[in-house]
């Protein structure tokens, strides 16, 4: 009986150790973001654009949750200094509230994409409601595309959402470098995660429409300098996709 209890205790310890090891490994992958992890995600979720194959020496920067009256113009100023183009995933009502910023985004050669009509999750909305809200945001962003690009709120989507997007002519876009800057993160971490993952076909996820994107903006010059040092042109997602294959 004592031996059986000892064996059970040993098994529980091994199970707990394995769980802790797995958890630490998962955290390390999330923090480190090795490029191979995104290639695994692309195989598991083939209906999502994570990065673009055969894109040549080009990468795409994307900015979420705008436009912001205070911060989007700062991002545009930096992009203009570097001769870079980007894709702005805009929330419909925010775009409608700042048409002058949306106009500037277009006039300076950037791309407008759909980031839904609010920041709330789409996981528990009906397919009909989802499609209606995507269409509502599109009407506020018009004209949009081609290509018509959509990024789900919070980066979380469902198979039903993606089927609906297919019917509406959208491509669902996430990315292959994400410093979790939807919440304040150190400038050094933002710069490090993005620059180390800058490789041909990469799609970078950044935020200009959150409450405190100052650190993202502070890192942006260095990110663009790093792309130039690697011989990578910074273009829109649409340009990246043109004539290329999904990873």
Helices and strands as residue ranges (DSSP letters): H 2-32, H 35-44, E 48-49, E 52-53, E 58-66, H 72-82, E 86-90, H 92-97, H 99-107, E 111-114, H 127-141, E 148-150, G 153-155, H 159-167, E 170-173, E 177-178, H 187-196, E 203-207, H 214-229, E 233-235, H 237-241, E 245-246
